[in-house]
Amino acid sequence: TTIQLAMVRTAETDVVTFITGTAVRVAEGKPKMRVVPNSGRINGFIMNMYKPPYDNKALRQAVAHTFDKKEVLDVYFEGRGLVTNNVVFPGSWMYDPNLVVYEYNVQKAKVKLAEAGFPSGVTIPLWCGSDAIEIRRCEIFQVQLQRANINPELKVVLQSEYFPRLSFVRVLPHAGR
C-alpha cells in the first residue's frame, strides 16, 4: 500500500484500489490526492463444502458463528465500510436482504462444533493470498476462530494461485446449506 501511494505521488499511476484504512487516512491528508469511496470490495471466509473438513454442515455453521463482522470492519478496514449479510453489496441487483445470517455467538459455535464431532476443537485449513493485506485478514479470522476452539492452519499461497484453489466453493452466508 505504501508503494501504491508513492506511485500516485510520483505520477507513475493515477489510481490505486484496495488500500488499507491507514493508507486512506494518509491519502486524505495529501492535498493532491483524492479518496473516492467504493462499495465494491467484499471480504469473506470461503469454504469448499465438497471437501473435508468443510463438507460437515455443523462445522460450517460453527465457523459461521465465530465471525464478529463489526470487529473485522473495525480492525481490517479501520471502521470504513459497512457490514453486510451477503457476498454482494447493497444496491447490487444480486443483493438479498432476506438471506439468513449467522449471528456472532461463540457459545453457539462451540455447540455446533461439538455437534460436528469436535467437542475439544478442530484444526482447519485457512487459505490466504500472499500479500500483506490478505495475510492481515486471515490473522483476524484466525483470532476469531480460535475463540471457539477452531484452530486455523494458515496456508499462504501466491495471489495468482489463491482463487484457482477455491473452485467449487460456497461463501460464508451460505454456510447452512
VEXDO-26464 format. One record per residue (C-alpha): residue number from 1; residue in one letter; x, y, z. Coordinates in Angstrom, 2 decimals, padded with zeros to 5 digits. Example, Ala and Ser with C-alpha at 12.3 -4.5 7.8 and 13.67 -1.06 7.14 Angstrom:
+-----+------+---------+---------+---------+
|  nr | rest |       x |       y |       z |
+-----+------+---------+---------+---------+
|   1 |    A |  012.30 | -004.50 |  007.80 |
|   2 |    S |  013.67 | -001.06 |  007.14 |
+-----+------+---------+---------+---------+
This chain:
+-----+------+---------+---------+---------+
|  nr | rest |       x |       y |       z |
+-----+------+---------+---------+---------+
|   1 |    T |  000.00 |  000.00 |  000.00 |
|   2 |    T |  002.88 |  002.38 |  000.73 |
|   3 |    I |  004.23 |  001.61 | -002.73 |
|   4 |    Q |  000.83 |  002.32 | -004.28 |
|   5 |    L |  000.65 |  005.75 | -002.60 |
|   6 |    A |  004.22 |  006.51 | -003.68 |
|   7 |    M |  003.26 |  005.65 | -007.25 |
|   8 |    V |  000.39 |  008.18 | -007.09 |
|   9 |    R |  002.64 |  010.86 | -005.58 |
|  10 |    T |  005.25 |  010.39 | -008.34 |
|  11 |    A |  002.57 |  010.28 | -011.08 |
|  12 |    E |  003.55 |  006.73 | -012.01 |
|  13 |    T | -000.16 |  005.91 | -011.73 |
|  14 |    D | -003.33 |  007.90 | -011.29 |
|  15 |    V | -005.48 |  005.37 | -009.44 |
|  16 |    V | -004.95 |  002.71 | -006.78 |
|  17 |    T | -007.54 |  000.36 | -005.34 |
|  18 |    F | -007.96 | -001.95 | -002.38 |
|  19 |    I | -005.81 |  000.00 |  000.03 |
|  20 |    T | -005.86 | -000.23 |  003.80 |
|  21 |    G | -007.68 |  002.14 |  006.12 |
|  22 |    T | -004.30 |  003.52 |  007.20 |
|  23 |    A | -003.42 |  004.31 |  003.59 |
|  24 |    V | -006.78 |  006.02 |  003.11 |
|  25 |    R | -006.02 |  008.28 |  006.11 |
|  26 |    V | -002.60 |  009.12 |  004.63 |
|  27 |    A | -004.10 |  009.87 |  001.21 |
|  28 |    E | -006.83 |  012.05 |  002.73 |
|  29 |    G | -004.12 |  014.18 |  004.31 |
|  30 |    K | -002.37 |  014.89 |  000.99 |
|  31 |    P | -003.59 |  017.97 | -000.89 |
|  32 |    K | -003.15 |  016.47 | -004.38 |
|  33 |    M | -004.79 |  013.13 | -003.59 |
|  34 |    R | -008.50 |  012.41 | -003.60 |
|  35 |    V | -010.14 |  009.41 | -001.94 |
|  36 |    V | -013.25 |  008.12 | -003.69 |
|  37 |    P | -015.25 |  005.61 | -001.62 |
|  38 |    N | -016.12 |  002.41 | -003.45 |
|  39 |    S | -018.77 | -000.09 | -002.47 |
|  40 |    G | -017.36 | -002.97 | -004.46 |
|  41 |    R | -014.96 | -004.77 | -002.12 |
|  42 |    I | -016.34 | -007.81 | -000.37 |
|  43 |    N | -014.38 | -009.92 |  002.07 |
|  44 |    G | -015.49 | -013.19 |  003.50 |
|  45 |    F | -014.46 | -016.63 |  004.61 |
|  46 |    I | -014.73 | -019.17 |  001.80 |
|  47 |    M | -015.38 | -022.87 |  002.48 |
|  48 |    N | -015.34 | -025.64 | -000.11 |
|  49 |    M | -018.34 | -027.61 |  001.09 |
|  50 |    Y | -017.46 | -030.54 | -001.16 |
|  51 |    K | -014.17 | -031.37 |  000.58 |
|  52 |    P | -013.31 | -032.22 |  004.19 |
|  53 |    P | -013.46 | -030.68 |  006.68 |
|  54 |    Y | -015.97 | -028.21 |  005.24 |
|  55 |    D | -018.25 | -030.98 |  003.93 |
|  56 |    N | -019.54 | -031.14 |  007.52 |
|  57 |    K | -022.58 | -028.81 |  007.75 |
|  58 |    A | -022.38 | -028.41 |  011.55 |
|  59 |    L | -018.70 | -027.41 |  011.22 |
|  60 |    R | -019.58 | -024.80 |  008.59 |
|  61 |    Q | -022.25 | -023.45 |  010.93 |
|  62 |    A | -019.76 | -023.35 |  013.81 |
|  63 |    V | -017.33 | -021.40 |  011.66 |
|  64 |    A | -020.10 | -019.01 |  010.61 |
|  65 |    H | -020.95 | -018.22 |  014.25 |
|  66 |    T | -017.34 | -017.28 |  015.08 |
|  67 |    F | -017.12 | -014.17 |  012.96 |
|  68 |    D | -017.68 | -010.79 |  014.54 |
|  69 |    K | -018.21 | -008.81 |  011.34 |
|  70 |    K | -018.11 | -005.46 |  013.15 |
|  71 |    E | -014.70 | -006.34 |  014.61 |
|  72 |    V | -013.46 | -007.27 |  011.12 |
|  73 |    L | -014.71 | -003.93 |  009.82 |
|  74 |    D | -013.09 | -002.02 |  012.69 |
|  75 |    V | -009.73 | -003.83 |  012.61 |
|  76 |    Y | -009.25 | -004.72 |  008.96 |
|  77 |    F | -010.92 | -001.69 |  007.38 |
|  78 |    E | -010.36 |  000.69 |  010.33 |
|  79 |    G | -014.10 |  001.28 |  010.56 |
|  80 |    R | -014.52 |  002.23 |  006.89 |
|  81 |    G | -017.32 |  000.44 |  005.15 |
|  82 |    L | -020.40 | -001.44 |  006.19 |
|  83 |    V | -021.25 | -004.89 |  007.43 |
|  84 |    T | -023.47 | -006.79 |  005.04 |
|  85 |    N | -025.27 | -010.12 |  005.18 |
|  86 |    N | -024.40 | -011.01 |  001.62 |
|  87 |    V | -021.50 | -011.69 | -000.72 |
|  88 |    V | -022.60 | -008.73 | -002.81 |
|  89 |    F | -023.08 | -005.17 | -001.65 |
|  90 |    P | -026.39 | -003.40 | -001.04 |
|  91 |    G | -027.54 | -001.70 | -004.21 |
|  92 |    S | -026.45 | -004.58 | -006.42 |
|  93 |    W | -029.25 | -006.35 | -008.28 |
|  94 |    M | -027.97 | -009.59 | -006.71 |
|  95 |    Y | -028.22 | -008.35 | -003.11 |
|  96 |    D | -030.69 | -010.35 | -001.00 |
|  97 |    P | -031.60 | -008.59 |  002.27 |
|  98 |    N | -033.55 | -011.68 |  003.39 |
|  99 |    L | -030.59 | -014.04 |  003.35 |
| 100 |    V | -030.20 | -015.93 |  006.64 |
| 101 |    V | -027.18 | -014.65 |  008.52 |
| 102 |    Y | -025.43 | -016.48 |  011.34 |
| 103 |    E | -025.06 | -014.24 |  014.36 |
| 104 |    Y | -021.71 | -013.82 |  016.06 |
| 105 |    N | -022.02 | -016.16 |  019.02 |
| 106 |    V | -019.00 | -018.10 |  020.29 |
| 107 |    Q | -021.15 | -020.32 |  022.54 |
| 108 |    K | -023.33 | -021.38 |  019.60 |
| 109 |    A | -020.16 | -022.02 |  017.61 |
| 110 |    K | -018.89 | -024.35 |  020.34 |
| 111 |    V | -022.23 | -026.20 |  020.42 |
| 112 |    K | -022.15 | -026.65 |  016.64 |
| 113 |    L | -018.51 | -027.72 |  016.84 |
| 114 |    A | -019.45 | -030.48 |  019.29 |
| 115 |    E | -022.37 | -031.45 |  017.06 |
| 116 |    A | -019.89 | -031.68 |  014.18 |
| 117 |    G | -017.92 | -034.26 |  016.18 |
| 118 |    F | -015.20 | -031.97 |  017.54 |
| 119 |    P | -016.08 | -031.24 |  021.19 |
| 120 |    S | -012.44 | -030.49 |  022.06 |
| 121 |    G | -011.75 | -028.37 |  018.99 |
| 122 |    V | -010.54 | -028.89 |  015.46 |
| 123 |    T | -007.79 | -027.71 |  013.13 |
| 124 |    I | -008.94 | -026.43 |  009.75 |
| 125 |    P | -007.09 | -025.09 |  006.70 |
| 126 |    L | -007.27 | -021.34 |  006.12 |
| 127 |    W | -006.03 | -020.37 |  002.66 |
| 128 |    C | -004.64 | -016.84 |  002.34 |
| 129 |    G | -003.31 | -014.80 | -000.52 |
| 130 |    S |  000.33 | -013.80 | -000.15 |
| 131 |    D |  000.03 | -010.03 |  000.03 |
| 132 |    A |  000.18 | -008.23 |  003.36 |
| 133 |    I | -003.47 | -007.12 |  003.25 |
| 134 |    E | -004.73 | -010.68 |  002.75 |
| 135 |    I | -002.46 | -012.07 |  005.44 |
| 136 |    R | -003.80 | -009.45 |  007.86 |
| 137 |    R | -007.38 | -010.51 |  007.00 |
| 138 |    C | -006.50 | -014.15 |  007.68 |
| 139 |    E | -004.88 | -013.23 |  011.00 |
| 140 |    I | -008.11 | -011.53 |  012.10 |
| 141 |    F | -010.10 | -014.62 |  011.09 |
| 142 |    Q | -007.58 | -016.79 |  012.93 |
| 143 |    V | -008.10 | -014.91 |  016.20 |
| 144 |    Q | -011.88 | -015.06 |  015.90 |
| 145 |    L | -011.94 | -018.77 |  015.07 |
| 146 |    Q | -009.64 | -019.61 |  017.98 |
| 147 |    R | -012.17 | -018.15 |  020.44 |
| 148 |    A | -014.38 | -021.15 |  019.63 |
| 149 |    N | -011.56 | -023.76 |  019.72 |
| 150 |    I | -011.31 | -023.80 |  015.93 |
| 151 |    N | -007.62 | -023.65 |  015.11 |
| 152 |    P | -006.91 | -022.44 |  011.59 |
| 153 |    E | -003.73 | -023.60 |  009.94 |
| 154 |    L | -002.71 | -020.68 |  007.71 |
| 155 |    K | -001.77 | -021.73 |  004.19 |
| 156 |    V | -000.31 | -018.77 |  002.35 |
| 157 |    V | -000.23 | -019.04 | -001.45 |
| 158 |    L |  000.64 | -016.65 | -004.26 |
| 159 |    Q | -002.23 | -014.35 | -005.20 |
| 160 |    S | -002.32 | -015.94 | -008.66 |
| 161 |    E | -002.96 | -019.36 | -007.08 |
| 162 |    Y | -005.47 | -018.24 | -004.45 |
| 163 |    F | -008.79 | -018.29 | -006.35 |
| 164 |    P | -008.00 | -021.33 | -008.53 |
| 165 |    R | -007.55 | -023.33 | -005.28 |
| 166 |    L | -011.05 | -022.31 | -004.21 |
| 167 |    S | -013.04 | -023.64 | -007.15 |
| 168 |    F | -016.48 | -025.08 | -006.34 |
| 169 |    V | -016.90 | -023.09 | -003.14 |
| 170 |    R | -019.68 | -021.59 | -001.13 |
| 171 |    V | -019.20 | -018.33 |  000.71 |
| 172 |    L | -019.93 | -017.79 |  004.42 |
| 173 |    P | -023.58 | -016.58 |  004.21 |
| 174 |    H | -024.47 | -019.92 |  002.63 |
| 175 |    A | -022.89 | -021.98 |  005.43 |
| 176 |    G | -026.23 | -023.55 |  006.37 |
| 177 |    R | -026.84 | -025.14 |  003.01 |
+-----+------+---------+---------+---------+
